């Protein structure tokens, strides 16, 4: 897709390819989050071919994602020494997917950050997140 930032990496200069294999890339994002903090070491694993969500990956792409994740963890452990990780896929607009190309978030976590100990469910268990 011509407008997809993961199919056309030159569309977003904040992305750096750190690791790759035959079917996937690990991109680190050099930008601050909305609150002004930096997601140190955070990045995404994306398939090289355009796939809208994780449900569209081939079995080979799924296996290559897993394989690359193991390499990414070694890299992040060595470069950033995190004490934990958040990992996840957002699927569809309601699920929080803002780029329509499958991407697996890899977010290192650190014991000295303000939300240490707060996992993915912290957001979803909020009393503000109750269906009407």
N, C-alpha and C positions, 0 to 999 in steps of 0.2 A: 504494500500500500504506500502510495507516494506521500501521504500526510502523516504516517505513523512514525513517531519519534524512535521507536525501537527497531523498525525496519530500515529507517534512514537516520542513522546516528548523528549525521552532520546537522540535523535540524535542531539539536539541543547540545550546545557546547559544554553543558554541565555534566555530561555523561563520560565516564572513562572506562574503557574495557580493561579489566584487571586480569581476568582468567577466561578461558574458553575451552570448549571441546568441539567435536564434530557438529553438534546440533544446538548448543546453547552458549550464551555469554553471561558473564557476571559483570554487571555495570555498577560502579560506585557513583553516587550522585554528589557532586560538589556544590551543594547549596544548603542554606539554612532552612529549618522548618518555620512554620508561620509564627511561632512564638519567639523567633530570633535565635534559638539554640541550634546546635549542630548535631545531627544524628551521626556521631563519629563512627566511621567504618561502615555505615549502612549502605545497602545496595540491593539490587534485584537480579535474579537469574531469569533470563528471557530466552525463549526458543528463537533460533535464527530465522525460521520461517514464520510468517504471520499466522498466529492462532489467537482467536478472540479471548478464550478463557482456558483455564486448566483442563476443562472437560473436553476441549478440542485437541489436546496433545495426542500424538501417536504414542504407542507403547515405547518405542525407541526414544522419543523426546522425553517421556516421563523418566525412563532409566538414565538418560544422559543428564537430566536435571538432578537426580539423586547423586549421580557420580560427581557432578560439578559441585554440589553442595558439600560433599566431603572435602574437596580441595579448598573450597571457600572457607570452611571452618578452620582448616589448618592455617591458611593465610591470615585470617582475622585473629586467630589465637596468637600467632607469632607477631603480627604487626600492632595489634591493639590490646591484647590481653583482657578480653571481656570476662565478666564473671557469670554471664548468662546470655540467652538469646531469645528474641521473639521471631517466629517464622510464620509466614502466612500468605495466602492467596485471597485477593478480593475479586469477586465474580459478579459482573453486572453492576449497573449504576446504583441500584438499591444496596448492593453489597459493598459499595465504596470504591468500585473500580472506575478510575478516571481516565485511563488510557486503555483503549480497546485492543490490547495485545497482551496476552497472558504474561504475567510477571510475578515471580515468587519473591516476596520480601524477606531479606535476611538482615535483621537488626540486632547488632551487638548491644548488650546491656551491661551497665557498670554499677557497682555497689554505692558509688558516691554521687549518683544522679538523683534528682528530686523524686522521681517516680520509681526508684528501685523497689522491687518486690511487687510492683503493680503489673500484672500480665494483661493479655488481650481481653480477658473476661472483665477486667476492671471497668472498661468502658461500657460493656453490655449489661453489667449488673447494676448500673446507675439507675436510681429511681426516676431520673429524667428520661430514660429510654423505655418507657412503658407504652405499648400500643393503645390507641384510643378506641 
